[in-house]
């Protein structure tokens, strides 16, 4: 099946006082129509920067996209002009940001921000646009939606702000939704409502790129998974394969850290250390200092993604045909 979104060798850098850092380093993946792709990894691995780069929301300066291609529904998003890109954002590709208060304008009421988004992409009277916006606030679980339309973002709780962002992202029925930790500030009941609404949209061939730390959410919502570490993809597979047979030691560490109901009061397994700074990536494999299976080759050579099963890739010498020898 032809990909709706195809990303090839995307690289993004930022200029800092300490030097230039590469936050995204040669990332490639594709999403088909109606498919849900999970993007997982610890904070600092490059997940959110990758998502922002897809629709050219990297602040420049200090950031810049230094290479790559982002092909969406017949268009190269890194090459089209700003006017055409604005027509894509919000309408064909929408994004649920991790920090809603920074994404919503503090100077305008919720209703104005919602109706302006509708009016920018669709011909609709102000009355009809307001009614449509109210209906979506109700769909995402906001009580007394009519009065909330006249509130400023700072007058809403963090959970309410997040629901407004979700309504804004979903209400125009985009072809692709990029969701960056979309339900972090929400209770489990509201989370279930939001994910049910996203599932409804999937039936209409809406695709989803879901960035999350919650592997339970990944299992419930995603068809395939990408694992990122230190600015690169280290493993990708369909959801059943990844959970049943993770190939990369980092992925296995993430899986081991998932709380389990069975087995009594066992301690959670953690991954020692932390993600290295892009200014100080080690030679060889970037996971070497935290890896329980590290050996000499890992210190000097950098593994590429290789096939280790059907539609299953991992960047680890342990899955190489020579088994790392």
Secondary structure, DSSP 8 states (H G I E B T S, - for coil): --EEEEEEEEEEEEEETTEEEEEEEEEEEEEETT-EEEEE--TTSSHHHHHHHHTT---TTTEEEEEEEEEETTEETTTS-HHHHHHHBTTTEEEE-S-HHHHS-TTSBHHHHHHHHHHHHS---HHHHHHHHHHHHHHTT-SSHHHHTTSBGGGS-HHHHHHHHHHHHHTT--SEEEEESTTTTS-HHHHHHHHHHHHHHHTTT-EEEEE-S-HHHHHHH-SEEEEEETTEEEEEEEHHHHHH---SHHHHHHHHTS--SSSSS-------S----GGG--SS-TTGGG-TT--HHHHH-----EEEETTEEE--GGGSTTTT-
